[in-house]
């Protein structure tokens, strides 16, 4: 695996680097452009295909599950964002299975490993859904297929390619029976259990074949033909054409039940040692110790991302100020804001130390020499977690400090410098609708302010009422968004002594509202300062409660990036984190 400026997992082949992602819809410019390229590739590669089968992808993604078939589009993109390969598949319901309809690379270009990577990604999706995969491949022998020798050889290579993954033709049925005298090369129906189904039962095979003949081919296959094919599926289990001496089938990674974790490895350089400063490095080690042995974790290397992703969310003046003041500070020294020039924002102070109050919302968020490197590293972790959502990892976790949700577009505060969750959500918004759920004890004023006038990111926060909880000026229930973003911000403030039952009922309401928004991706600003005995909160959630919270969030069924925010009672922090993610993965 290699990192690139794209920020997505890239696969290096002899040809070049490429990344694989799933297209949620055609509403964003990046997705619309990619879908046009996919349609052009399919048209060039499958000139005999019906036009309605390989066009109109944007409309089909906008209206999923037509005739019980929901489309899945995967693409492989190179560093110039050109589509190097694509998959068009369908998820069938009743019966439940995946159909691979088309897998293609642009004409005139060698595959370079793209086809294999795309197919394996589709297998991983199928395994995550506990589904088997079916598709059609033309036969490679002259007895079944009247094609030139060169084309038959290509078909044989294709069958051998799929066999390496454990996908084999279904034998002993009339699925290959020609529809007419002119049908000279009817295809094999292929089966890949994807590590989920080892044996294909006749009853399930009949259901799948009936769905294909009736829903995919419709009027092309007359009822008499359908009855003949279905009646031929008698052998149980169904026989598969497993060729000898092939290597064992590859079992796809189980991204559903493992947590992809990205840790801000350089966080400990930022350590403010003043008495009472609770945002300390021990927070990260406490969570790591709690997760060890309790949760199935894949440790993911942090990828570096360009500053442009930060500048899409934060004012360049704020970015430059934090970076420059941090770079100018002597080792071991911190600057705290103490002058707040709110009366004349057009003429800010020139002295960097005095300028701190121009950008800060409180007096207890210092800047020192390690502030910028640590905050920038946290952003890279959050963006890495976001890209894992695009790569079909169900759950990713950016374990970072300093936190971020109090950082606004042009202001920092509340131990926060750059808004990790907002930067991750904004990144994902280029590829589909995003919901941000903030369950930190304190309102994420920064996340609210950044997305307040937008309708592509739905922000929801459960927090202590601002009448008693930081930041005191933001998080009221009547703050619902403005302009295009009206109704796309939901605040659910709770009383200072709110009980666990109240919190869980409120969480249920928040999740229902998120489900109504129907996001493609979910970002969770994850605070454990709702726990009993946390020095910054007043609620009393315990490990069993965090288990329930994790299950409820995971039940939304969206690719989810968890971004660490608060949580300062280090004696229970690791235990609470382990319970939360046990709930997430258990759901």
C-alpha positions as CSV (number, residue, x, y, z in Angstrom):
1,X,0.0,0.0,0.0
2,X,1.2,3.5,-0.8
3,X,0.0,6.9,0.2
4,X,-0.7,9.6,-2.4
5,X,-2.0,13.2,-2.6
6,X,-5.4,11.7,-3.4
7,X,-5.6,10.6,0.2
8,X,-7.3,7.3,-0.6
9,X,-5.8,3.9,-0.2
10,X,-3.8,3.4,-3.4
11,X,-2.7,0.1,-4.9
12,X,0.6,0.1,-6.7
13,X,0.9,-2.0,-9.9
14,X,3.4,-2.2,-12.7
15,X,1.3,0.4,-14.5
16,X,0.6,3.1,-11.9
17,X,-1.2,3.9,-8.7
18,X,-4.9,3.8,-8.4
19,X,-7.5,4.0,-5.7
20,X,-10.9,2.2,-5.5
21,X,-14.0,3.9,-4.2
22,X,-17.7,3.3,-4.4
23,X,-19.9,6.0,-6.0
24,X,-22.9,6.9,-3.8
25,X,-24.8,9.0,-6.3
26,X,-24.3,11.5,-9.2
27,X,-25.1,14.6,-7.3
28,X,-21.6,15.8,-6.6
29,X,-19.3,17.0,-9.4
30,X,-16.7,14.4,-8.7
31,X,-19.3,11.6,-8.8
32,X,-21.1,12.9,-11.9
33,X,-17.8,13.1,-13.8
34,X,-16.8,9.6,-12.8
35,X,-20.2,8.2,-13.9
36,X,-19.8,9.8,-17.3
37,X,-16.4,8.1,-17.7
38,X,-17.9,4.7,-16.5
39,X,-20.7,4.9,-19.1
40,X,-18.1,5.7,-21.8
41,X,-15.9,2.7,-20.8
42,X,-18.9,0.4,-20.8
43,X,-20.1,1.6,-24.2
44,X,-16.7,1.1,-25.7
45,X,-16.2,-2.3,-24.2
46,X,-19.7,-3.7,-24.6
47,X,-20.9,-2.4,-28.0
48,X,-23.5,-5.2,-28.3
49,X,-25.0,-4.4,-24.9
50,X,-28.4,-2.8,-24.6
51,X,-28.1,0.9,-24.2
52,X,-30.4,0.9,-21.2
53,X,-28.1,-1.5,-19.4
54,X,-25.0,0.7,-19.5
55,X,-26.4,4.3,-19.4
56,X,-28.5,6.3,-17.0
57,X,-26.4,5.4,-14.0
58,X,-26.9,8.7,-12.3
59,X,-30.7,8.2,-12.4
60,X,-30.4,4.6,-11.3
61,X,-28.3,5.6,-8.2
62,X,-30.9,8.3,-7.4
63,X,-33.7,5.7,-7.4
64,X,-32.2,2.6,-5.9
65,X,-33.9,-0.8,-5.6
66,X,-36.0,-0.6,-8.8
67,X,-37.5,-4.1,-9.4
68,X,-35.7,-5.2,-6.2
69,X,-32.2,-4.4,-7.7
70,X,-30.1,-1.8,-6.1
71,X,-27.1,-0.7,-8.2
72,X,-23.5,-0.7,-6.9
73,X,-20.8,1.3,-8.8
74,X,-17.1,0.9,-8.0
75,X,-14.4,2.7,-9.8
76,X,-10.6,2.6,-9.8
77,X,-9.1,6.1,-10.2
78,X,-5.6,7.1,-11.0
79,X,-3.7,10.1,-9.6
80,X,-5.3,12.3,-12.3
81,X,-8.8,11.2,-11.2
82,X,-9.2,9.3,-14.5
83,X,-11.3,6.1,-14.3
84,X,-9.0,3.2,-14.8
85,X,-11.6,0.5,-14.3
86,X,-15.2,0.1,-13.1
87,X,-17.7,-2.4,-11.8
88,X,-21.5,-2.2,-12.2
89,X,-23.2,-4.6,-9.9
90,X,-26.6,-5.0,-8.3
91,X,-27.8,-6.1,-4.9
92,X,-30.9,-8.2,-5.2
93,X,-33.5,-8.5,-2.5
94,X,-35.7,-11.5,-2.0
95,X,-33.6,-13.5,-2.8
96,X,-30.6,-11.7,-1.4
97,X,-27.4,-11.9,-3.5
98,X,-25.1,-9.7,-5.5
99,X,-24.9,-9.7,-9.3
100,X,-21.8,-8.6,-11.0
101,X,-23.1,-7.2,-14.3
102,X,-20.0,-5.5,-15.8
103,X,-16.3,-5.3,-15.0
104,X,-14.3,-3.3,-17.4
105,X,-11.2,-1.2,-18.1
106,X,-10.8,1.4,-20.8
107,X,-10.1,0.0,-24.3
108,X,-6.4,0.1,-25.3
109,X,-5.1,-0.1,-21.8
110,X,-3.8,-3.1,-20.0
111,X,-5.5,-4.0,-16.7
112,X,-2.4,-3.5,-14.5
113,X,-4.1,-5.3,-11.7
114,X,-7.2,-3.1,-11.8
115,X,-9.7,-5.8,-12.6
116,X,-8.5,-8.1,-9.8
117,X,-8.5,-5.3,-7.3
118,X,-12.1,-4.3,-8.3
119,X,-13.3,-7.8,-8.2
120,X,-11.8,-8.4,-4.8
121,X,-13.4,-5.2,-3.5
122,X,-16.8,-6.4,-4.7
123,X,-16.2,-9.7,-2.9
124,X,-15.4,-7.8,0.3
125,X,-18.7,-5.9,0.0
126,X,-20.6,-9.2,-0.6
127,X,-18.9,-10.8,2.5
128,X,-19.7,-7.8,4.6
129,X,-23.3,-8.2,3.7
130,X,-23.3,-12.0,4.1
131,X,-24.1,-12.5,0.5
132,X,-22.9,-14.7,-2.3
133,X,-21.9,-13.3,-5.7
134,X,-23.2,-14.4,-9.1
135,X,-22.3,-13.3,-12.7
136,X,-22.0,-14.5,-16.2
137,X,-18.9,-15.5,-18.2
138,X,-18.8,-16.9,-21.8
139,X,-17.7,-20.5,-22.2
140,X,-14.1,-21.3,-23.3
141,X,-14.8,-24.5,-25.2
142,X,-16.0,-24.8,-28.8
143,X,-18.7,-27.3,-27.9
144,X,-20.7,-24.6,-26.1
145,X,-19.6,-21.5,-27.8
146,X,-19.1,-20.9,-31.5
147,X,-16.5,-18.2,-31.5
148,X,-13.0,-17.8,-33.1
149,X,-10.2,-19.6,-31.4
150,X,-8.6,-16.4,-30.0
151,X,-11.8,-15.4,-28.3
152,X,-12.3,-18.8,-26.8
153,X,-8.8,-18.6,-25.4
154,X,-9.7,-15.2,-23.9
155,X,-12.8,-16.7,-22.3
156,X,-10.7,-19.6,-20.8
157,X,-8.3,-17.0,-19.3
158,X,-11.2,-15.1,-17.9
159,X,-12.6,-18.3,-16.3
160,X,-9.2,-19.1,-14.8
161,X,-8.9,-15.6,-13.4
162,X,-12.2,-15.9,-11.5
163,X,-11.3,-19.4,-10.4
164,X,-8.3,-18.0,-8.5
165,X,-10.8,-16.2,-6.3
166,X,-13.0,-19.3,-5.8
167,X,-15.6,-18.4,-8.5
168,X,-16.8,-21.3,-10.7
169,X,-19.4,-22.1,-13.3
170,X,-22.6,-23.8,-12.3
171,X,-22.9,-27.1,-14.0
172,X,-25.7,-29.6,-14.7
173,X,-28.4,-27.0,-15.6
174,X,-29.9,-25.6,-18.8
175,X,-28.9,-22.0,-17.9
176,X,-26.5,-22.3,-20.9
177,X,-29.4,-23.4,-23.2
178,X,-29.6,-21.1,-26.3
179,X,-32.7,-18.9,-26.5
180,X,-32.8,-19.3,-30.3
181,X,-31.0,-20.7,-33.2
182,X,-29.0,-17.5,-33.6
183,X,-27.8,-17.6,-29.9
184,X,-24.4,-19.2,-30.6
185,X,-22.7,-18.6,-27.2
186,X,-24.9,-18.6,-24.2
187,X,-23.0,-17.8,-21.0
188,X,-22.1,-19.8,-17.9
189,X,-23.7,-18.6,-14.6
190,X,-20.8,-18.2,-12.1
191,X,-21.0,-18.6,-8.4
192,X,-18.6,-17.1,-5.8
193,X,-19.5,-17.9,-2.1
194,X,-17.1,-15.0,-1.0
195,X,-16.3,-17.0,2.2
196,X,-19.9,-16.7,3.2
197,X,-21.6,-19.7,1.5
198,X,-19.5,-22.9,0.9
199,X,-22.3,-25.0,-0.7
200,X,-24.8,-23.8,-3.3
201,X,-28.2,-25.4,-2.5
202,X,-30.6,-26.2,-5.4
203,X,-33.5,-24.2,-3.8
204,X,-31.4,-21.1,-3.5
205,X,-30.0,-21.5,-7.0
206,X,-33.5,-21.7,-8.4
207,X,-34.5,-18.5,-6.6
208,X,-31.4,-16.7,-8.0
209,X,-31.9,-17.9,-11.5
210,X,-35.7,-17.0,-11.4
211,X,-34.7,-13.5,-10.3
212,X,-32.2,-13.1,-13.1
213,X,-34.5,-14.4,-15.8
214,X,-37.5,-12.4,-14.7
215,X,-35.9,-9.1,-13.4
216,X,-32.7,-8.7,-15.4
217,X,-33.8,-10.2,-18.7
218,X,-37.6,-9.5,-18.4
219,X,-39.4,-10.1,-21.7
220,X,-36.2,-11.4,-23.4
221,X,-36.8,-14.8,-21.9
222,X,-40.2,-16.3,-22.6
223,X,-42.0,-18.1,-19.7
224,X,-41.6,-21.5,-21.3
225,X,-37.8,-21.0,-21.5
226,X,-37.7,-19.9,-17.8
227,X,-39.7,-23.0,-16.7
228,X,-37.3,-25.3,-18.6
229,X,-34.2,-23.7,-17.0
230,X,-35.7,-23.8,-13.5
231,X,-36.8,-27.4,-13.8
232,X,-33.3,-28.4,-14.8
233,X,-31.9,-27.3,-11.4
234,X,-32.3,-30.6,-9.5
235,X,-29.0,-31.7,-8.2
236,X,-28.5,-30.7,-4.5
237,X,-26.1,-29.3,-3.8
238,X,-25.5,-27.8,-7.2
239,X,-22.4,-29.0,-9.0
240,X,-19.7,-26.4,-9.6
241,X,-17.0,-26.6,-12.3
242,X,-14.0,-26.6,-10.0
243,X,-10.9,-27.2,-12.1
244,X,-8.1,-29.2,-10.5
245,X,-4.9,-27.9,-8.9
246,X,-6.1,-24.3,-8.4
247,X,-5.0,-22.4,-5.3
248,X,-7.5,-22.1,-2.5
249,X,-10.2,-19.4,-2.7
250,X,-9.3,-16.1,-1.2
251,X,-11.5,-15.2,1.8
252,X,-12.2,-11.4,1.8
253,X,-11.3,-9.3,4.8
254,X,-14.1,-8.8,7.3
255,X,-14.3,-5.1,7.4
256,X,-17.7,-5.2,9.1
257,X,-16.4,-6.7,12.4
258,X,-13.0,-5.1,12.7
259,X,-12.2,-1.5,13.6
260,X,-9.8,0.3,11.3
261,X,-7.9,2.6,13.7
262,X,-5.6,5.5,12.8
263,X,-3.6,6.9,15.7
264,X,-2.0,10.4,15.8
265,X,1.4,9.0,16.6
266,X,3.0,12.4,17.2
267,X,0.4,13.7,19.6
268,X,2.5,13.4,22.7
269,X,4.8,16.2,21.5
270,X,1.9,18.5,22.4
271,X,1.8,18.4,26.2
272,X,0.7,21.4,28.3
273,X,1.9,20.7,31.8
274,X,0.1,23.5,33.6
275,X,-1.9,22.3,36.6
276,X,-5.5,21.4,35.7
277,X,-4.9,21.1,31.9
278,X,-6.7,17.8,31.4
279,X,-6.1,17.4,27.6
280,X,-3.0,15.3,28.1
281,X,-1.2,12.5,26.2
282,X,-2.3,9.9,28.7
283,X,-5.8,10.0,27.2
284,X,-4.5,8.2,24.0
285,X,-2.5,5.6,25.9
286,X,-5.5,4.9,28.2
287,X,-7.8,4.2,25.2
288,X,-5.2,2.1,23.4
289,X,-4.8,0.0,26.6
290,X,-8.5,-0.4,26.9
291,X,-9.0,-1.5,23.3
292,X,-6.0,-4.0,23.4
293,X,-7.4,-7.5,23.6
294,X,-11.0,-6.3,23.7
295,X,-11.7,-5.1,20.2
296,X,-10.6,-6.5,16.8
297,X,-8.5,-3.7,15.4
298,X,-6.6,-3.1,12.1
299,X,-3.9,-0.5,12.7
300,X,-3.9,1.7,9.6
301,X,-0.9,3.9,8.7
302,X,-1.7,7.6,8.6
303,X,-1.6,9.2,5.1
304,X,-0.6,12.8,4.5
305,X,-3.0,15.1,2.9
306,X,-2.5,18.5,1.2
307,X,-3.3,21.7,3.2
308,X,-6.0,22.4,0.7
309,X,-8.4,20.1,2.6
310,X,-7.9,22.2,5.7
311,X,-8.4,25.4,3.8
312,X,-11.8,24.3,2.5
313,X,-13.0,24.4,6.1
314,X,-10.8,27.0,7.9
315,X,-10.0,30.6,7.0
316,X,-6.5,30.8,5.6
317,X,-5.7,33.6,8.0
318,X,-6.5,31.3,11.0
319,X,-4.3,28.5,9.5
320,X,-1.4,30.9,8.9
321,X,-1.7,32.3,12.4
322,X,-1.6,29.0,14.3
323,X,1.2,27.7,12.1
324,X,3.3,30.8,12.3
325,X,2.8,31.5,16.0
326,X,3.5,27.8,16.8
327,X,6.7,28.0,14.7
328,X,7.9,31.1,16.5
329,X,7.4,29.9,20.1
330,X,10.5,28.9,22.1
331,X,10.5,25.3,23.5
332,X,8.6,24.9,26.7
333,X,6.8,28.2,26.4
334,X,3.0,28.7,25.7
335,X,1.0,31.7,24.7
336,X,-2.5,32.2,26.1
337,X,-4.9,34.7,24.7
338,X,-5.4,37.7,27.0
339,X,-6.4,40.5,24.7
340,X,-9.6,40.2,22.6
341,X,-9.8,42.9,19.9
342,X,-13.5,42.4,19.2
343,X,-14.2,46.2,18.7
344,X,-12.1,46.6,15.5
345,X,-11.7,43.4,13.5
346,X,-10.5,45.4,10.5
347,X,-7.3,46.4,12.3
348,X,-6.0,43.4,14.2
349,X,-2.8,43.6,16.3
350,X,0.5,43.0,14.5
351,X,2.1,41.2,17.4
352,X,1.5,37.4,17.1
353,X,1.0,36.9,20.8
354,X,-1.5,39.7,21.0
355,X,-3.2,38.4,17.9
356,X,-4.1,35.2,19.7
357,X,-7.3,36.8,21.1
358,X,-8.3,37.9,17.6
359,X,-8.7,34.2,16.7
360,X,-9.5,32.5,20.0
361,X,-12.8,32.1,21.9
362,X,-11.4,31.6,25.4
363,X,-8.4,32.1,27.7
364,X,-7.3,28.5,28.3
365,X,-6.3,27.2,24.8
366,X,-2.6,27.9,24.5
367,X,-0.3,27.8,21.5
368,X,3.2,26.5,21.8
369,X,5.9,25.1,19.5
370,X,4.2,21.7,19.1
371,X,0.6,22.9,18.7
372,X,0.6,23.1,14.9
373,X,2.4,19.8,14.2
374,X,0.1,17.9,16.6
375,X,-3.1,19.5,15.3
376,X,-2.0,19.0,11.6
377,X,-1.2,15.4,12.4
378,X,-4.7,14.9,13.8
379,X,-6.2,16.2,10.6
380,X,-4.3,13.7,8.6
381,X,-5.6,10.9,10.8
382,X,-9.2,12.2,10.5
383,X,-8.9,12.4,6.7
384,X,-7.4,8.9,6.6
385,X,-10.4,7.6,8.5
386,X,-12.7,9.4,6.1
387,X,-11.1,7.8,3.1
388,X,-11.5,4.4,4.6
389,X,-15.3,5.1,4.5
390,X,-14.9,5.5,0.7
391,X,-13.0,2.3,0.5
392,X,-15.9,0.3,2.0
393,X,-14.4,0.0,5.5
394,X,-17.5,0.0,7.7
395,X,-15.9,1.5,10.8
396,X,-12.8,3.7,11.1
397,X,-11.5,5.5,14.1
398,X,-9.2,8.5,14.3
399,X,-7.7,8.3,17.8
400,X,-6.3,11.8,18.0
401,X,-5.5,14.8,20.1
402,X,-5.8,17.7,20.3
403,X,-9.6,17.5,19.7
404,X,-11.3,19.7,17.1
405,X,-15.0,20.2,17.3
406,X,-14.8,23.7,19.0
407,X,-12.7,25.1,16.2
408,X,-14.8,27.3,13.9
409,X,-13.9,28.5,10.4
410,X,-11.9,31.4,11.7
411,X,-11.5,30.7,15.5
412,X,-10.0,28.2,17.8
413,X,-10.7,27.3,21.5
414,X,-11.8,24.6,23.9
415,X,-8.5,22.7,23.5
416,X,-9.3,22.7,19.7
417,X,-7.2,24.2,16.9
418,X,-8.4,22.5,13.6
419,X,-11.8,20.9,13.3
420,X,-10.9,17.3,12.6
421,X,-14.5,16.0,12.3
422,X,-15.6,18.9,10.1
423,X,-12.6,18.5,7.8
424,X,-13.4,14.8,7.5
425,X,-17.1,15.5,6.8
426,X,-16.3,18.1,4.2
427,X,-14.0,15.7,2.5
428,X,-16.7,13.0,2.3
429,X,-19.3,15.6,1.1
430,X,-17.5,15.6,-2.3
431,X,-18.7,12.0,-2.7
432,X,-22.2,12.0,-1.1
433,X,-24.4,13.2,1.7
434,X,-22.8,13.3,5.1
435,X,-24.3,13.4,8.7
436,X,-22.2,14.5,11.6
437,X,-23.3,13.2,15.0
438,X,-21.6,14.9,18.0
439,X,-21.9,13.0,21.3
440,X,-19.3,14.9,23.2
441,X,-20.6,16.5,26.5
442,X,-19.9,19.9,25.1
443,X,-21.6,21.4,22.0
444,X,-19.5,21.4,18.9
445,X,-19.9,25.0,18.1
446,X,-17.2,24.8,15.4
447,X,-18.8,22.0,13.4
448,X,-22.2,23.8,13.6
449,X,-20.8,27.1,12.4
450,X,-18.8,25.6,9.5
451,X,-21.9,23.8,8.1
452,X,-24.6,26.1,9.3
453,X,-25.7,27.3,5.8
454,X,-25.2,24.0,4.0
455,X,-27.7,21.3,3.2
456,X,-25.3,18.5,2.1
457,X,-24.0,18.0,5.6
458,X,-26.6,17.4,8.4
459,X,-25.2,18.2,11.9
460,X,-26.7,16.7,15.0
461,X,-25.4,17.3,18.6
462,X,-26.4,15.9,22.0
463,X,-24.7,18.0,24.7
464,X,-25.0,19.8,28.0
465,X,-27.2,22.9,27.7
466,X,-25.1,26.1,27.1
467,X,-26.7,27.7,30.1
468,X,-24.2,25.7,32.2
469,X,-21.8,24.0,29.7
470,X,-19.0,25.2,27.6
471,X,-19.0,27.0,25.2
472,X,-22.0,28.8,26.7
473,X,-22.9,30.8,23.6
474,X,-23.7,28.0,21.2
475,X,-25.9,24.8,21.1
476,X,-29.4,26.1,21.8
477,X,-32.3,24.2,20.4
478,X,-33.5,27.0,18.2
479,X,-30.3,27.1,16.2
480,X,-31.4,25.1,13.2
481,X,-29.3,26.4,10.3
482,X,-29.6,29.4,7.9
483,X,-30.3,29.9,4.2
484,X,-29.9,26.6,2.3
485,X,-29.0,25.0,5.6
486,X,-32.2,25.8,7.4
487,X,-33.4,22.6,9.3
488,X,-30.0,20.9,8.6
489,X,-28.7,21.6,12.1
490,X,-30.2,19.8,15.1
491,X,-29.2,20.7,18.7
492,X,-30.5,18.4,21.5
493,X,-29.3,20.1,24.7
494,X,-29.9,18.2,28.0
495,X,-30.1,19.2,31.6
496,X,-27.0,19.2,33.9
497,X,-28.2,16.2,35.8
498,X,-29.7,14.3,32.8
499,X,-29.9,10.6,33.5
500,X,-28.7,7.8,31.2
501,X,-32.3,7.0,30.1
502,X,-32.8,10.6,29.0
503,X,-29.5,10.5,27.0
504,X,-30.4,7.2,25.3
505,X,-33.9,8.4,24.4
506,X,-32.3,11.5,22.9
507,X,-29.8,9.4,21.0
508,X,-32.7,7.4,19.5
509,X,-34.3,10.7,18.3
510,X,-31.1,11.9,16.8
511,X,-30.5,8.6,15.0
512,X,-34.1,8.7,13.6
513,X,-33.5,12.2,12.2
514,X,-30.2,11.1,10.7
515,X,-31.9,8.1,9.1
516,X,-34.5,10.4,7.6
517,X,-31.7,12.5,6.1
518,X,-30.4,9.2,4.5
519,X,-26.6,10.1,4.5
520,X,-24.2,8.0,2.5
521,X,-21.5,8.5,5.2
522,X,-21.6,9.2,9.0
523,X,-18.9,11.1,11.0
524,X,-19.2,10.7,14.8
525,X,-17.5,13.4,17.0
526,X,-16.8,10.9,19.8
527,X,-16.5,12.3,23.3
528,X,-16.3,10.1,26.4
529,X,-16.7,13.1,28.7
530,X,-20.3,12.0,29.2
531,X,-18.9,9.4,31.5
532,X,-19.4,9.2,35.2
533,X,-16.7,11.2,37.1
534,X,-15.4,13.1,34.1
535,X,-13.9,16.3,35.4
536,X,-15.5,18.4,32.6
537,X,-19.0,16.9,32.6
538,X,-21.9,16.1,34.9
539,X,-23.5,13.0,33.4
540,X,-23.0,9.4,34.5
541,X,-22.7,7.0,31.5
542,X,-20.9,3.8,32.4
543,X,-19.3,1.0,30.3
544,X,-22.7,-0.8,29.8
545,X,-24.3,2.4,28.6
546,X,-21.5,3.1,26.1
547,X,-22.0,-0.4,24.7
548,X,-25.6,0.5,24.1
549,X,-24.7,3.7,22.4
550,X,-22.2,2.0,20.1
551,X,-24.8,-0.6,19.0
552,X,-27.4,2.1,18.3
553,X,-25.0,4.1,16.1
554,X,-23.7,1.1,14.2
555,X,-27.3,0.0,13.5
556,X,-27.6,2.9,11.1
557,X,-25.6,0.8,8.7
558,X,-23.5,3.6,7.2
559,X,-19.8,3.7,6.6
560,X,-18.7,5.6,9.8
561,X,-15.7,7.5,10.8
562,X,-15.3,8.0,14.5
563,X,-13.2,11.1,15.4
564,X,-12.0,11.4,19.0
565,X,-13.0,14.5,20.9
566,X,-13.2,14.8,24.7
567,X,-13.0,12.3,27.6
568,X,-10.7,13.1,30.5
569,X,-11.4,10.7,33.3
570,X,-8.4,8.4,32.4
571,X,-9.1,5.8,35.0
572,X,-12.3,4.7,33.1
573,X,-11.5,6.1,29.7
574,X,-10.1,2.9,28.2
575,X,-12.9,0.7,29.6
576,X,-15.5,3.0,28.2
577,X,-13.9,3.1,24.8
578,X,-13.6,-0.7,24.7
579,X,-17.3,-1.0,25.6
580,X,-18.4,1.5,23.0
581,X,-16.5,-0.1,20.2
582,X,-17.5,-3.6,21.3
583,X,-21.1,-2.4,20.8
584,X,-20.2,-0.9,17.4
585,X,-18.6,-4.1,16.1
586,X,-21.2,-6.4,17.8
587,X,-24.1,-4.7,16.0
